[in-house]
C-alpha cells in the first residue's frame, strides 16, 4: 500500500466497520451482534496470549543461536496479526483475521514479504557482513558502544572546531 493512500484507508476503515455493525445488527439483532463482537474479542485475546509469547520465545532462541528468521516464523507472526485484528471491534477486521488462518493466504503473504524485505545475517567465520543492497564489494561496519565514543574536548573533525586550536 502506498503511503499516500494511508490517510484515506484510515478514514474509510472505521466508516466501513460502522456500516458493518449496522448491517449485521439489522440482520441478526443487537444482542447477537454484541455477542459476536465479544466472542471475537475473547478469541483474539486467547490467540494472542498463546501465540504472542510463543513467537517471542522462538525469536529469542533463534537470535541467540544465530539462525535467520524465515518462513517458520511467518505462521505464528500471522496468527499474532490475526489475533490483533480479532481484538479490534468490527466485522471487516474479523473477516481479514479469519482469512489469515487459510494456508493459501499465508503463502501469498510469504511471497509478498520475501520479495520486499532483506534479512541481514550475523557475520560468520568467513568474513565481514555483506551489504544488504547487493553490493558485495562494500562491507558493513558494525560498531559496539565502546568502539565509538564522542571526544569530550570536541577535537573531532566533525565537531566544527579545528584540531589545531
N, C-alpha and C positions, 0 to 999 in steps of 0.2 A: 504494500500500500504506500502510495506517495504521501509525503508529509503535508502536501497542500490539501489533500483530501481528509486529513485527520480532523480538523475542526468541524467539517460537515458531518463526518461519521459520529463524532462525539455529541453532536446536536441531534442527529436523527435517531441514534440508537435508543436513547431514553423515550423519545416520542413513539418509536415503534414498539417498545416494551409496554408503554401505557396503552397503546392501541390493542396489543395482545391481551392485556389484562381485561379490557373492556369486552373484547370478542369472546374470550373464554368465560368471563363472568356472565355474559348474556346466555351462553350456551349451557353451562353446567351449574350456574348459580354462584352466589357469593361465597358460601361456606366451603363448597368443594374447591373453588379457586384458591381460597386461603389455605386449605389443607394441602393442595398441590404445591403451593409456594413453600409452605413449612416443610413438607416432605422432601422437596429438592434441597432446601437449606440443610436439613439434618443429614441427608445422604452426602452432600458436599462436604460437610464438616467431618463426617466419619471417613470419607475417602481421603480428605486432606490430612487427617491425623495419621491414617495408615500409610499413605504413600509419601507424604511430605517428609516424615522422619526417616523413612527407608531410603529415599533418594539422597538426603543429606549424608547419611551414613555411607552409602555406596560411593558418593563423590569424594568423601573424605578418605575412604580406603583406597580408591584409585589414585587420588592425589598423592598419598604417601608412598605408594608403590611406583609411581611414575607412569602409570598407564594413561593413555589418552582417552578422554570420554568420547563415546561414539554412539552408535545406533542402540546399544544395550541400555543407554541412559535415556533414550528418547521416550520409550514406553512409559516409565514412571514419571518423567517430566510432563508428558502429555496428560497423564492422569492427574497430576497436580493442577495443570491448567484447567482440566475438566472440572475438578473439584471447586476451583475458584469460580468458574462460570456457573456451577450449580448453586453456590452460595449467593451469588448476585441475584436479587429478585427479578424475575422476568422469564417469559417463556421462550423468547428468541435465544437468550443466552443458554437456557436449558437444552434447547434443540441442538445448538452448536456443541455443547458439552456431551450430549448423547452421541453425536456424530463422531466425536473423538474416540469413543470406545470401539468404533469399527476399524478393524486392522487395515483395510484398504485406505482409509482416510489418514491413518498414522503413517502408512507408506508414502502417501503423497506429501505429507508434511516432512518426512525424512528427505525425500528427493528435493524439496524446496530448500530446506535448511542446509543440506550437504553441498549444494551448489553455491550458496551465498556466503558461507562462513568458512574461515580457515582456522584450524586448531593448530597452535604452535606448541610443539612438544619440548620437553626438557632436553638440555644438551646431553648427548651420550658420550661414550668414551672415544668416539671417532673424531670429535671436533666441536667447534662452536655452533650455536644455534644459527639456523639459516633464516633469512628474511622471509616473512610470511607473504611478501609481494612477488615471490617467484624469482627474485634476483639472487642467484647462487653465489655471485662474487662478493656481495656485501654480507657482513655479519652483524648480528645484533649484540650489542654490548650490554650485559646485564650487571648493573652495579648494586651492591648491597648498601645499606645505610652508612656503614662505616667506611665504604670506599669513596663516597662523595660527601664532602663537608664544605661548608662556606668558610671562607677566611674571615675571621673576626676583625682583622685590620684592613679589610677592603683592598687587598693587594691583587685581587683577581683582575685580569684584563677585561672582564665583562662587567665590572662594577662601575665603570665610567671614570675611575680615578687612575692616574698614571702609576706605573710600578716604580718609577724613579723618584716620585715626590714623597 
